[in-house]
Amino acid sequence: MGIGQPDFKTPEHIVDAAVASLKNGEHGYTQGKGMLKLREAVAEDIHNRRKVIIDPENIVIVPGGKVTMWHVILMFGGKGKEIIYPNPGFPIYESVINYSGAKPIPIKLDISNNFKINFDQLESSINENTSLIIINFPSNPIGGVISKKDMEILVSILEKYPNIKILSDEIYSRILYDNAEFISLLEYPQLKDRVIILDGWSKTYAMTGWRIGYGVWPKEYAHIAEQLNINSFSCTNTSTQFAAIEALQGPQVSVELMISEFDKRRKIMIKQLNEIKGFECSNSKGAFYLFPSIKKTGLKSNEMENILLNEIGIAAVSGNSFGRFGEGYIRFSYANSEENIRIALQKIKEYSEKIGWYA
Ligand SMILES: Cc1ncc(COP(=O)(O)O)c(C=O)c1O
């Protein structure tokens, strides 16, 4: 229950599209920013799901969602800059911010505030050196989503600082439960000149190893992102691009099935985790992670990770791997079978009762 990748196969029609492109000899270089046909398919998907019309010229295809993150942080980071990012959050943000020479400024997400952004903390973290703010909903490692009301508060704050760029990591945009609504930062025209959207195929279509993602950029920066592509890897793998077109334009039934399967597991896990003394798990409505607090067990996150693995045989990720405010939590991925999940949680419960973790 450690790794963040769907335990499903890439749907067959998507695999077939890649194979067909190879067999048809369509395997040369493409445009640095990706094939026009794929960028058009992405623009159509954005129109359907985010209700916004995007010029395919603003879309840059990259080998995995991570590459958009890399491009954005390198473009707007660097010495003397400060970048605000969620903590606990996807560990690559802090790592690349440090690599760029910028100062990472964490925004603490806390269970006592239901893992929502603390807007006072956000505003007080902004100063004249702030160059970029990173937002991630649905989030990793929490699985949290943002309400329309909170999104509007966030946008009203962002509007006050026109020089700051925003990276909205929306890689889990399709993976939502309990009728949670997906709201994209792309839907706010007042921010359109400085928002970059990160999304892709890895999670939605079980395509983590194919390596493909996209960024939606303001036009002037799309050109620079394309240049970075050309200078480093030329273009994203061509047969993967064909597969990505089929993923967006073909039947979506596999996505729906995967999400309903995740939802079943999510409900089982939340219930069973809350039955383990010392664990406190909130009702996360997105992605495929749960991030229970283990503070009342009296154990540190690393200690819990080690016990789970070495004593009980379960892989999970220590909360502080996602930043220092993740201490006191542990991340479980439910990209695993319902049967394994039930067995794993039963084992943790039995172990905790035997040892008496509860402080
Ligand atoms: C929040 C977040 N953003 C981006 C990514 C990167 O996705 P990809 O595998 O497409 O590079 C991940 C992967 O785990 C993630 O959790």
The ligand as an SDF file (V2000), in Angstrom:
LIG
                    3D

 16 16  0  0  0  0  0  0  0  0999 V2000
    0.5780   15.2570   -6.8970 C   0  0  0  0  0  0  0  0  0  0  0  0
    1.2960   14.5970   -8.0230 C   0  0  0  0  0  0  0  0  0  0  0  0
    1.6640   15.3390   -9.0660 N   0  0  0  0  0  0  0  0  0  0  0  0
    2.3190   14.7950  -10.1100 C   0  0  0  0  0  0  0  0  0  0  0  0
    2.6540   13.4600  -10.1260 C   0  0  0  0  0  0  0  0  0  0  0  0
    3.4600   12.9370  -11.2790 C   0  0  0  0  0  0  0  0  0  0  0  0
    2.7640   12.1750  -12.1520 O   0  0  0  0  0  0  0  0  0  0  0  0
    3.4970   11.4730  -13.3900 P   0  0  0  0  0  0  0  0  0  0  0  0
    3.6780   10.0360  -13.0250 O   0  0  0  0  0  0  0  0  0  0  0  0
    2.5580   11.6670  -14.5370 O   0  0  0  0  0  0  0  0  0  0  0  0
    4.8080   12.1430  -13.6160 O   0  0  0  0  0  0  0  0  0  0  0  0
    2.2830   12.6470   -9.0570 C   0  0  0  0  0  0  0  0  0  0  0  0
    2.6520   11.2260   -9.0300 C   0  0  0  0  0  0  0  0  0  0  0  0
    2.5940   10.5410   -8.0350 O   0  0  0  0  0  0  0  0  0  0  0  0
    1.5830   13.2270   -7.9770 C   0  0  0  0  0  0  0  0  0  0  0  0
    1.1910   12.5070   -6.9220 O   0  0  0  0  0  0  0  0  0  0  0  0
  1  2  1  0
  2  3  1  0
  2 15  2  0
  3  4  2  0
  4  5  1  0
  5  6  1  0
  5 12  2  0
  6  7  1  0
  7  8  1  0
  8  9  2  0
  8 10  1  0
  8 11  1  0
 12 13  1  0
 12 15  1  0
 13 14  2  0
 15 16  1  0
M  END
$$$$
